[in-house]
């Protein structure tokens, strides 16, 4: 009977040791891959940011494409853009530019 208790004790101890080895192995694997998991999260965040930038760039591209279409297909729009951006005028017209007031020339009140 004494031999049976010793065998049972060693069986339980072996089971506990095997379980602890599995737990330790799982922790080791987790620690080993933790930098990779963090890097993956950083890359996911960067990918989402780049996707947002891409969507904004595509929207800007569509706006530019619409402006180009208006410029090439509508002579009135082309004339308006040329007048506004480049200050061109027809012969006999005078172009007047208004400058915003300088910050130093603003009157001060006592």
GUBAVEX-309889 format. One line per field, with one value per residue: residue number from 0; chain; x, y, z of N, C-alpha, C, O in turn; residue in three letters. Coordinates in nm, 4 decimals. Atoms other than C-alpha are relative to their C-alpha. Example, Ala and Ser with C-alpha at 12.3 -4.5 7.8 and 13.67 -1.06 7.14 Angstrom:
BEGIN
num <- (0;1)
cadena <- (A;A)
n.xx <- (0.0890;-0.0820)
n.yy <- (-0.1190;-0.1190)
n.zz <- (0.0000;-0.0060)
ca.xx <- (1.2300;1.3670)
ca.yy <- (-0.4500;-0.1060)
ca.zz <- (0.7800;0.7140)
c.xx <- (0.0900;-0.0770)
c.yy <- (0.1200;0.1090)
c.zz <- (0.0000;0.0730)
o.xx <- (0.1936;-0.0261)
o.yy <- (0.1181;0.2198)
o.zz <- (0.0665;0.0899)
residuo <- (ala;ser)
//
This chain:
BEGIN
num <- (0;1;2;3;4;5;6;7;8;9;10;11;12;13;14;15;16;17;18;19;20;21;22;23;24;25;26;27;28;29;30;31;32;33;34;35;36;37;38;39;40;41;42;43;44;45;46;47;48;49;50;51;52;53;54;55;56;57;58;59;60;61;62;63;64;65;66;67;68;69;70;71;72;73;74;75;76;77;78;79;80;81;82;83;84;85;86;87;88;89;90;91;92;93;94;95;96;97;98;99;100;101;102;103;104;105;106;107;108;109)
cadena <- (A;A;A;A;A;A;A;A;A;A;A;A;A;A;A;A;A;A;A;A;A;A;A;A;A;A;A;A;A;A;A;A;A;A;A;A;A;A;A;A;A;A;A;A;A;A;A;A;A;A;A;A;A;A;A;A;A;A;A;A;A;A;A;A;A;A;A;A;A;A;A;A;A;A;A;A;A;A;A;A;A;A;A;A;A;A;A;A;A;A;A;A;A;A;A;A;A;A;A;A;A;A;A;A;A;A;A;A;A;A)
n.xx <- (0.0811;-0.0911;-0.0528;0.1048;0.0080;-0.1189;0.0215;0.1030;-0.0619;-0.0887;0.0863;0.0559;-0.1106;-0.0353;0.1062;-0.0144;-0.1212;0.0305;0.0893;-0.0802;-0.0861;0.0842;0.0270;-0.1247;-0.0215;0.0940;-0.0509;-0.1210;0.0434;0.0637;-0.1043;-0.0802;0.0731;0.0562;-0.0434;0.0639;0.1401;0.0004;-0.0343;0.1180;0.0961;-0.0506;0.0203;0.1436;0.0304;-0.0587;0.0789;0.1247;-0.0334;-0.0297;0.1267;0.0698;-0.0708;0.0326;0.1369;-0.0040;-0.0673;0.0913;0.1033;-0.0644;-0.0179;0.1296;0.0261;-0.0864;0.0500;0.1192;-0.0474;-0.0601;0.1091;0.0653;-0.0945;-0.0163;0.1271;0.0826;-0.0864;0.0268;-0.0715;-0.1427;-0.0262;0.0109;-0.1184;-0.1161;0.0119;-0.0156;-0.1291;-0.1166;0.0179;0.0097;0.1164;0.0190;-0.0538;0.0799;0.0430;-0.1008;0.0041;-0.0239;-0.0273;0.0174;-0.0878;0.0551;-0.0744;-0.1100;0.0328;-0.0595;0.0673;0.1294;-0.0004;0.0129;0.0846;-0.0507)
n.yy <- (-0.1182;-0.1128;-0.0132;-0.0555;-0.1423;-0.0626;-0.0023;-0.0989;-0.1310;-0.0309;-0.0206;-0.1349;-0.0957;-0.0014;-0.0726;-0.1420;-0.0478;-0.0087;-0.1142;-0.1222;-0.0142;-0.0529;-0.1400;-0.0723;-0.0035;-0.0996;-0.1334;-0.0253;-0.0313;-0.1312;-0.1024;0.0027;-0.0638;-0.1279;-0.1089;0.0168;-0.0398;-0.1461;-0.0503;0.0209;-0.1040;-0.1256;0.0040;-0.0150;-0.1418;-0.0725;0.0324;-0.0762;-0.1406;-0.0123;0.0134;-0.1295;-0.0942;0.0371;-0.0448;-0.1458;-0.0311;0.0340;-0.1044;-0.1191;0.0300;-0.0156;-0.1437;-0.0539;0.0501;-0.0788;-0.1330;0.0138;0.0150;-0.1307;-0.0893;0.0368;0.0075;-0.1181;-0.1169;-0.1004;0.0422;-0.0206;-0.1436;-0.0405;0.0496;-0.0763;-0.1352;0.0017;0.0509;-0.0593;-0.1448;-0.0422;-0.0823;-0.0234;-0.1303;-0.1134;0.0164;-0.0287;0.0968;-0.0634;0.0969;-0.0540;0.0612;-0.0069;-0.0976;0.0525;0.0082;-0.1133;-0.1243;-0.0035;-0.1030;0.0484;-0.0864;-0.0088)
n.zz <- (0.0000;-0.0030;0.1353;0.0843;-0.0299;0.0572;0.1440;0.0260;-0.0235;0.1123;0.1159;-0.0139;0.0140;0.1431;0.0709;-0.0332;0.0680;0.1436;0.0155;-0.0176;0.1185;0.1078;-0.0315;0.0218;0.1456;0.0547;-0.0355;0.0786;0.1364;-0.0055;-0.0149;0.1226;0.1090;-0.0409;0.0900;0.1310;-0.0155;-0.0086;0.1334;0.0825;-0.0363;0.0555;0.1450;0.0245;-0.0203;0.1131;0.1196;-0.0075;0.0263;0.1431;0.0731;-0.0123;0.0872;0.1376;0.0269;0.0127;0.1268;0.1088;0.0035;0.0573;0.1421;0.0674;0.0066;0.1059;0.1291;0.0328;0.0388;0.1328;0.0948;0.0142;0.0683;0.1410;0.0714;-0.0201;0.0191;-0.1038;-0.1198;0.0256;-0.0085;-0.1401;-0.0711;0.0461;-0.0555;-0.1451;-0.0474;0.0639;0.0112;0.1388;0.0344;0.1426;0.0389;-0.0428;-0.1377;-0.1015;-0.1088;-0.1291;-0.1068;-0.1338;-0.0976;-0.1351;-0.0795;-0.0795;-0.1431;-0.0702;0.0298;-0.0654;-0.1045;-0.1376;-0.0811;-0.1383)
ca.xx <- (0.0000;0.2843;0.4249;0.0903;0.0824;0.4346;0.3473;0.0353;0.2332;0.4928;0.2165;0.0521;0.3866;0.4700;0.1326;0.1872;0.5395;0.4160;0.1350;0.3801;0.6136;0.3274;0.2391;0.6034;0.6315;0.3192;0.4612;0.7941;0.6202;0.4081;0.7131;0.9021;0.6268;0.5252;0.7492;0.6011;0.2480;0.3276;0.4888;0.1792;-0.0417;0.1828;0.1644;-0.2154;-0.2347;-0.0018;-0.2056;-0.5278;-0.3599;-0.2304;-0.5759;-0.7233;-0.4527;-0.5232;-0.8963;-0.8223;-0.5820;-0.8377;-1.1037;-0.8605;-0.7826;-1.1521;-1.1833;-0.8858;-1.0282;-1.3596;-1.1731;-0.9768;-1.2953;-1.4554;-1.1422;-1.1169;-1.4879;-1.6248;-1.4610;-1.6347;-1.4878;-1.1434;-1.1644;-1.2755;-0.9878;-0.7328;-0.8627;-0.8755;-0.5508;-0.3253;-0.4717;-0.5202;-0.7596;-0.9049;-0.7627;-0.8847;-0.9697;-0.7862;-0.6995;-0.7237;-0.5656;-0.6706;-0.4126;-0.5229;-0.4303;-0.1012;-0.1199;0.1065;-0.1100;-0.4187;-0.5177;-0.4844;-0.7347;-0.6346)
ca.yy <- (0.0000;0.2325;0.1685;0.2568;0.5965;0.6759;0.5845;0.7959;1.0862;1.0650;1.0378;1.3540;1.5301;1.4314;1.5618;1.8913;1.9246;1.8533;2.1064;2.3691;2.2986;2.3576;2.6826;2.7900;2.6996;2.9044;3.2031;3.1670;3.1621;3.4621;3.6592;3.5512;3.6777;3.9862;4.2230;4.0759;4.1271;4.4886;4.5453;4.3998;4.6434;4.9354;4.8256;4.7975;5.1530;5.2788;5.0973;5.2606;5.6020;5.5449;5.4316;5.7566;5.9560;5.7633;5.8355;6.2071;6.2098;6.0350;6.2905;6.5716;6.4029;6.3877;6.7589;6.8389;6.6199;6.8067;7.1394;7.0182;6.9095;7.2471;7.4269;7.2308;7.2083;7.5420;7.8573;8.0786;7.8752;7.8867;8.2650;8.3053;8.0900;8.2757;8.6142;8.5172;8.3275;8.5085;8.8594;8.8652;9.1116;9.1791;9.4648;9.7921;9.6472;9.7466;9.4886;9.6102;9.4099;9.4739;9.4071;9.3163;9.5819;9.5280;9.4360;9.7284;9.9929;9.9038;10.1956;10.1415;10.2782;10.4091)
ca.zz <- (0.0000;0.0709;-0.2778;-0.4347;-0.2614;-0.3776;-0.7371;-0.7250;-0.5803;-0.8599;-1.1208;-0.9868;-0.9623;-1.3206;-1.4398;-1.2586;-1.4025;-1.7567;-1.7137;-1.5834;-1.8766;-2.1194;-1.9418;-1.9427;-2.3122;-2.3897;-2.2026;-2.3820;-2.7206;-2.6202;-2.5094;-2.8210;-3.0552;-2.8548;-3.0621;-3.3811;-3.2518;-3.1615;-3.5023;-3.6683;-3.4764;-3.5803;-3.9437;-3.9247;-3.7862;-4.0596;-4.3262;-4.2053;-4.2089;-4.5618;-4.6757;-4.5389;-4.7205;-5.0398;-5.0140;-4.9613;-5.2575;-5.4770;-5.3788;-5.4586;-5.7907;-5.8767;-5.7949;-6.0170;-6.2936;-6.2740;-6.2885;-6.5894;-6.7637;-6.6931;-6.8141;-7.1389;-7.2229;-7.1004;-7.2438;-6.9833;-6.6988;-6.8608;-6.8977;-6.5356;-6.4080;-6.6206;-6.5032;-6.1339;-6.0997;-6.3434;-6.3453;-6.7199;-6.8798;-7.2198;-7.4199;-7.2747;-6.9325;-6.6160;-6.3520;-5.9932;-5.7095;-5.3513;-5.0837;-4.7317;-4.4754;-4.2987;-3.9306;-3.8283;-3.9929;-3.7908;-3.5677;-3.1977;-2.9518;-2.6113)
c.xx <- (0.0860;0.0591;-0.1032;-0.0123;0.1171;-0.0163;-0.1040;0.0545;0.0868;-0.0810;-0.0597;0.1077;0.0428;-0.1042;0.0116;0.1207;-0.0255;-0.0904;0.0779;0.0956;-0.0788;-0.0305;0.1243;0.0316;-0.0914;0.0446;0.1231;-0.0361;-0.0647;0.1010;0.0829;-0.0685;-0.0600;0.0497;-0.0646;-0.1462;-0.0104;0.0310;-0.1195;-0.1053;0.0435;-0.0235;-0.1472;-0.0409;0.0528;-0.0796;-0.1311;0.0238;0.0271;-0.1269;-0.0803;0.0656;-0.0312;-0.1396;-0.0043;0.0648;-0.0900;-0.1120;0.0563;0.0214;-0.1296;-0.0362;0.0838;-0.0476;-0.1228;0.0396;0.0605;-0.1072;-0.0701;0.0891;0.0081;-0.1314;-0.0847;0.0880;-0.0237;0.0732;0.1498;0.0360;-0.0023;0.1237;0.1232;-0.0023;0.0310;0.1410;0.1197;-0.0121;-0.0050;-0.1271;-0.0095;0.0607;-0.0967;-0.0512;0.1159;-0.0194;0.0365;0.0184;-0.0163;0.0883;-0.0671;0.0814;0.1076;-0.0370;0.0535;-0.0786;-0.1382;0.0025;-0.0201;-0.0817;0.0536;-0.0912)
c.yy <- (0.1253;0.0263;0.0622;0.1503;0.0752;0.0106;0.1041;0.1406;0.0404;0.0209;0.1410;0.1054;0.0101;0.0768;0.1499;0.0588;0.0153;0.1197;0.1315;0.0224;0.0538;0.1482;0.0845;0.0110;0.1020;0.1410;0.0360;0.0372;0.1378;0.1124;0.0096;0.0783;0.1351;0.1164;-0.0095;0.0429;0.1521;0.0622;-0.0144;0.1066;0.1358;0.0057;0.0143;0.1467;0.0829;-0.0247;0.0784;0.1482;0.0218;-0.0145;0.1294;0.1043;-0.0285;0.0475;0.1519;0.0402;-0.0322;0.1035;0.1276;-0.0188;0.0144;0.1481;0.0641;-0.0444;0.0784;0.1409;-0.0031;-0.0140;0.1331;0.0952;-0.0309;0.0051;0.1262;0.1254;0.1082;-0.0343;0.0209;0.1479;0.0477;-0.0428;0.0811;0.1408;0.0003;-0.0371;0.0752;0.1499;0.0497;0.0831;0.0091;0.1346;0.1122;-0.0121;0.0310;-0.1011;0.0715;-0.1111;0.0706;-0.0781;0.0060;0.0997;-0.0690;0.0063;0.1222;0.1301;0.0092;0.1027;-0.0628;0.1001;0.0036;-0.0632)
c.zz <- (0.0000;-0.1386;-0.0921;0.0223;-0.0606;-0.1511;-0.0365;0.0187;-0.1189;-0.1284;0.0030;-0.0199;-0.1461;-0.0800;0.0246;-0.0726;-0.1496;-0.0260;0.0121;-0.1177;-0.1187;0.0224;-0.0252;-0.1490;-0.0659;0.0306;-0.0818;-0.1437;-0.0047;0.0101;-0.1268;-0.1121;0.0359;-0.0872;-0.1384;0.0053;0.0065;-0.1354;-0.0940;0.0290;-0.0555;-0.1505;-0.0364;0.0138;-0.1168;-0.1281;-0.0013;-0.0293;-0.1491;-0.0840;0.0072;-0.0910;-0.1462;-0.0367;-0.0178;-0.1322;-0.1193;-0.0119;-0.0608;-0.1501;-0.0779;-0.0139;-0.1108;-0.1380;-0.0433;-0.0429;-0.1401;-0.1069;-0.0237;-0.0784;-0.1489;-0.0785;0.0092;-0.0120;0.1062;0.1286;-0.0170;0.0113;0.1446;0.0792;-0.0384;0.0583;0.1508;0.0438;-0.0556;-0.0211;-0.1438;-0.0213;-0.1516;-0.0349;0.0402;0.1429;0.0948;0.1139;0.1291;0.1035;0.1339;0.0965;0.1367;0.0828;0.0831;0.1477;0.0744;-0.0218;0.0633;0.1118;0.1369;0.0782;0.1415;0.0990)
o.xx <- (0.0516;0.0781;-0.0668;-0.0336;0.1002;0.0163;-0.0866;0.0230;0.0781;-0.0415;-0.0614;0.0859;0.0709;-0.0691;-0.0054;0.1133;0.0166;-0.0687;0.0592;0.1214;-0.0288;-0.0259;0.1164;0.0786;-0.0488;0.0369;0.1376;0.0207;-0.0395;0.0891;0.1227;-0.0026;-0.1205;-0.0324;-0.0961;-0.1968;-0.0987;-0.0320;-0.1455;-0.1681;-0.0399;-0.0639;-0.1798;-0.1174;-0.0159;-0.0996;-0.1712;-0.0561;-0.0181;-0.1409;-0.1437;-0.0035;-0.0488;-0.1600;-0.0741;0.0176;-0.0913;-0.1517;-0.0100;0.0028;-0.1300;-0.0914;0.0342;-0.0437;-0.1373;-0.0193;0.0385;-0.0971;-0.1013;0.0403;0.0134;-0.1295;-0.1785;0.1647;0.0696;0.1273;0.2177;0.1381;0.0828;0.1765;0.2031;0.1016;0.1065;0.1983;0.2206;0.0834;0.0222;-0.2239;0.0875;0.0820;-0.2169;-0.0999;0.2327;-0.1308;0.1400;-0.0654;0.0365;0.0818;-0.1303;0.2016;0.0887;-0.1126;-0.0085;-0.0750;-0.2074;0.0960;-0.0940;-0.0680;0.0978;-0.0619)
o.yy <- (0.2253;0.1420;0.1378;0.2239;0.1871;0.1141;0.1767;0.2307;0.1536;0.1017;0.2109;0.2066;0.1197;0.1531;0.2299;0.1699;0.1145;0.1941;0.2227;0.1366;0.1370;0.2276;0.1919;0.1152;0.1767;0.2283;0.1497;0.1306;0.2152;0.2138;0.1186;0.1517;0.1991;0.1982;0.0929;0.1040;0.2113;0.1606;0.0744;0.1583;0.2122;0.1090;0.0773;0.1984;0.1723;0.0667;0.1305;0.2128;0.1206;0.0514;0.1692;0.1822;0.0640;0.1021;0.2018;0.1319;0.0415;0.1395;0.1936;0.0747;0.0655;0.1894;0.1453;0.0330;0.1119;0.1961;0.0877;0.0470;0.1685;0.1720;0.0605;0.0275;0.1425;0.1558;0.1799;0.0544;0.0635;0.1826;0.1264;0.0344;0.1174;0.1919;0.0846;0.0290;0.0912;0.2144;0.1669;0.0734;-0.0152;0.2182;0.1049;0.0866;0.0186;-0.1229;0.1378;-0.2003;0.1801;-0.2008;0.1065;0.1140;-0.1802;0.0943;0.1656;0.2197;0.1094;0.1045;-0.1600;0.2211;-0.0981;-0.0635)
o.zz <- (-0.0630;-0.1763;-0.1821;-0.0740;-0.1089;-0.2091;-0.1343;-0.0590;-0.1665;-0.2125;-0.0983;-0.0865;-0.1945;-0.1700;-0.0674;-0.1250;-0.2091;-0.1216;-0.0684;-0.1556;-0.1943;-0.0715;-0.0849;-0.1946;-0.1540;-0.0558;-0.1268;-0.2003;-0.0970;-0.0587;-0.1678;-0.1859;-0.0501;-0.1285;-0.1991;-0.0889;-0.0555;-0.1741;-0.1752;-0.0634;-0.1041;-0.2039;-0.1369;-0.0676;-0.1662;-0.2080;-0.1054;-0.0971;-0.2070;-0.1870;-0.0905;-0.1567;-0.2255;-0.1451;-0.1060;-0.1995;-0.2178;-0.1226;-0.1408;-0.2281;-0.1898;-0.1159;-0.1889;-0.2336;-0.1608;-0.1358;-0.2203;-0.2134;-0.1374;-0.1613;-0.2312;-0.1995;-0.0689;0.0794;0.1422;0.1947;0.0764;0.0708;0.1858;0.1592;0.0480;0.0999;0.1991;0.1304;0.0130;-0.0645;-0.1697;0.0542;-0.2235;0.0528;0.0146;0.1979;0.0579;0.1616;0.1369;0.1167;0.1532;0.1035;0.1690;0.0606;0.1324;0.1890;0.1714;0.0625;0.0452;0.1919;0.1531;0.0595;0.1949;0.2186)
residuo <- (unk;unk;unk;unk;unk;unk;unk;unk;unk;unk;unk;unk;unk;unk;unk;unk;unk;unk;unk;unk;unk;unk;unk;unk;unk;unk;unk;unk;unk;unk;unk;unk;unk;unk;unk;unk;unk;unk;unk;unk;unk;unk;unk;unk;unk;unk;unk;unk;unk;unk;unk;unk;unk;unk;unk;unk;unk;unk;unk;unk;unk;unk;unk;unk;unk;unk;unk;unk;unk;unk;unk;unk;unk;unk;unk;unk;unk;unk;unk;unk;unk;unk;unk;unk;unk;unk;unk;unk;unk;unk;unk;unk;unk;unk;unk;unk;unk;unk;unk;unk;unk;unk;unk;unk;unk;unk;unk;unk;unk;unk)
//
